[in-house]
Amino acid sequence: MIARPMTGRPMAALTFCCPRCKGSLESFTGRYECRACPAVYPIIAGIPDFRLYSDPYISLEADREKGLRLAAEAGRLDFPALVARYYAITPEVLPQQARRFTAHHLAGVQRGNSILARLAAYGLAANGPVLDLGCGTAGFVAAAAAAGHEVVGVDIAFRWLVIGRRRLAGLGYEALPLVCACADHLPFPDGRFSLVVAENLLEHVPSVAAVLAEAGRVCAPGGGLLARTVNRFAPGPEPHVGVWGLGFLPRRWMDPAVRRLKGIPYEHIHLQSALSLGRLLRALGQPDLALRPPLLSPAELAYLPPGQQRLLVWYGRLVGLGPPWQPLLWPLLTLFGPYLDVIARTAAPLRS
């Protein structure tokens, strides 16, 4: 029997716009149609699909087919079993990767709670609806709902949204909306959200500038943005593939190096450094954007190998040091720490 939570609520009157031209959409059975351009966006298994291009790892057709296959099994499988089923039908993910990724998904709500703690520490309050960009299996969506927020999850991967919906249903949040869309072409009107969260997304998108600009567009004046990404120049193991010091290689060497060392591709991951993000944020023209070395919660460390856990525990101790060490250590940790937080309080939309 599912215990129905007393907090969390669906978005009131969630409206969409065309992600291509931002025109008004008309709703029909099984689809949305744009009034300003000839675009049509299907609703598949109850999830609206506003993508303008596919996930780099899989075509639109194959993603929809896999998502529908998982949706057909979601009625008899709980969330952990559905995650296991995904990796059972995805043989290109190596077994050791699947074990680590599975642990990552299962800890999603705990990691979502740690995001809420970071938001509070940065003074980013959600005074209205919250948007989770790159929501994956909806761990932060569930955590935000449990904290009483209106929240919407967006991801480019339809298959993960199907699995995320199973998580939400198991927690009694089946009414919360999950939307399939590209992070740089969002199907929401200007200023719709009080807070935008993009956790571990920026290294996976074709244009960080476009994603940040679009996040700024849908964020209301006075709202906030928190985006965490992997730091390119961290000397430790790159968290996606476990290769030490990978970011110090020229970009054109990264994919060949990972293929040689790990036997897996790396062509779709584009790490950012504090220097490259700093240049980008200045170009966006937003005065109240900042980079910070984030604290890591135990839930974020639990699925990592023991050696990496020990390194990150020491990193966390350094980040947590107060005066007089903080002014000396934070610039160094921003340059070479494992992750970077991008923090903004929006006074106006970011320039594209």
Secondary structure in CASP SS format (residue, H / E / C, confidence):
PFRMAT SS
TARGET T0000
AUTHOR 0000-0000-0000
METHOD secondary structure of the structure
MODEL  1
M C 1.00
I C 1.00
A C 1.00
R C 1.00
P C 1.00
M C 1.00
T C 1.00
G C 1.00
R E 1.00
P C 1.00
M C 1.00
A C 1.00
A C 1.00
L C 1.00
T C 1.00
F C 1.00
C E 1.00
C C 1.00
P C 1.00
R C 1.00
C C 1.00
K C 1.00
G C 1.00
S E 1.00
L E 1.00
E E 1.00
S E 1.00
F E 1.00
T C 1.00
G C 1.00
R E 1.00
Y E 1.00
E E 1.00
C E 1.00
R C 1.00
A C 1.00
C C 1.00
P C 1.00
A C 1.00
V E 1.00
Y E 1.00
P E 1.00
I E 1.00
I E 1.00
A C 1.00
G C 1.00
I E 1.00
P E 1.00
D E 1.00
F C 1.00
R C 1.00
L C 1.00
Y C 1.00
S C 1.00
D C 1.00
P C 1.00
Y C 1.00
I C 1.00
S C 1.00
L H 1.00
E H 1.00
A H 1.00
D H 1.00
R H 1.00
E H 1.00
K H 1.00
G H 1.00
L H 1.00
R H 1.00
L H 1.00
A H 1.00
A H 1.00
E H 1.00
A C 1.00
G C 1.00
R C 1.00
L C 1.00
D C 1.00
F H 1.00
P H 1.00
A H 1.00
L H 1.00
V H 1.00
A H 1.00
R H 1.00
Y H 1.00
Y H 1.00
A H 1.00
I C 1.00
T C 1.00
P C 1.00
E C 1.00
V C 1.00
L C 1.00
P H 1.00
Q H 1.00
Q H 1.00
A H 1.00
R H 1.00
R H 1.00
F H 1.00
T H 1.00
A H 1.00
H H 1.00
H H 1.00
L H 1.00
A C 1.00
G H 1.00
V H 1.00
Q H 1.00
R H 1.00
G H 1.00
N H 1.00
S H 1.00
I H 1.00
L H 1.00
A H 1.00
R H 1.00
L H 1.00
A H 1.00
A H 1.00
Y C 1.00
G C 1.00
L C 1.00
A C 1.00
A C 1.00
N C 1.00
G C 1.00
P C 1.00
V E 1.00
L E 1.00
D E 1.00
L E 1.00
G C 1.00
C C 1.00
G C 1.00
T C 1.00
A C 1.00
G H 1.00
F H 1.00
V H 1.00
A H 1.00
A H 1.00
A H 1.00
A H 1.00
A H 1.00
A C 1.00
G C 1.00
H C 1.00
E E 1.00
V E 1.00
V E 1.00
G E 1.00
V E 1.00
D E 1.00
I C 1.00
A C 1.00
F H 1.00
R H 1.00
W H 1.00
L H 1.00
V H 1.00
I H 1.00
G H 1.00
R H 1.00
R H 1.00
R H 1.00
L H 1.00
A H 1.00
G H 1.00
L C 1.00
G C 1.00
Y C 1.00
E C 1.00
A C 1.00
L C 1.00
P C 1.00
L E 1.00
V E 1.00
C E 1.00
A C 1.00
C E 1.00
A C 1.00
D C 1.00
H E 1.00
L C 1.00
P C 1.00
F C 1.00
P C 1.00
D C 1.00
G C 1.00
R C 1.00
F E 1.00
S E 1.00
L E 1.00
V E 1.00
V E 1.00
A E 1.00
E E 1.00
N C 1.00
L C 1.00
L H 1.00
E H 1.00
H H 1.00
V C 1.00
P C 1.00
S C 1.00
V H 1.00
A H 1.00
A H 1.00
V H 1.00
L H 1.00
A H 1.00
E H 1.00
A H 1.00
G H 1.00
R H 1.00
V H 1.00
C E 1.00
A E 1.00
P E 1.00
G E 1.00
G E 1.00
G E 1.00
L E 1.00
L E 1.00
A E 1.00
R E 1.00
T E 1.00
V E 1.00
N E 1.00
R C 1.00
F C 1.00
A C 1.00
P C 1.00
G C 1.00
P E 1.00
E C 1.00
P C 1.00
H C 1.00
V C 1.00
G C 1.00
V C 1.00
W E 1.00
G C 1.00
L H 1.00
G H 1.00
F H 1.00
L C 1.00
P C 1.00
R H 1.00
R H 1.00
W H 1.00
M H 1.00
D H 1.00
P H 1.00
A H 1.00
V H 1.00
R H 1.00
R H 1.00
L H 1.00
K H 1.00
G C 1.00
I C 1.00
P C 1.00
Y C 1.00
E C 1.00
H C 1.00
I C 1.00
H C 1.00
L C 1.00
Q E 1.00
S C 1.00
A H 1.00
L H 1.00
S H 1.00
L H 1.00
G H 1.00
R H 1.00
L H 1.00
L H 1.00
R H 1.00
A H 1.00
L H 1.00
G C 1.00
Q C 1.00
P C 1.00
D C 1.00
L E 1.00
A E 1.00
L E 1.00
R E 1.00
P C 1.00
P C 1.00
L C 1.00
L C 1.00
S C 1.00
P H 1.00
A H 1.00
E H 1.00
L H 1.00
A C 1.00
Y C 1.00
L C 1.00
P C 1.00
P H 1.00
G H 1.00
Q H 1.00
Q H 1.00
R H 1.00
L H 1.00
L H 1.00
V H 1.00
W H 1.00
Y H 1.00
G H 1.00
R H 1.00
L H 1.00
V H 1.00
G C 1.00
L C 1.00
G C 1.00
P C 1.00
P C 1.00
W C 1.00
Q H 1.00
P H 1.00
L H 1.00
L H 1.00
W H 1.00
P H 1.00
L H 1.00
L H 1.00
T H 1.00
L H 1.00
F H 1.00
G C 1.00
P C 1.00
Y E 1.00
L E 1.00
D E 1.00
V E 1.00
I E 1.00
A E 1.00
R E 1.00
T C 1.00
A C 1.00
A C 1.00
P C 1.00
L C 1.00
R C 1.00
S C 1.00
END
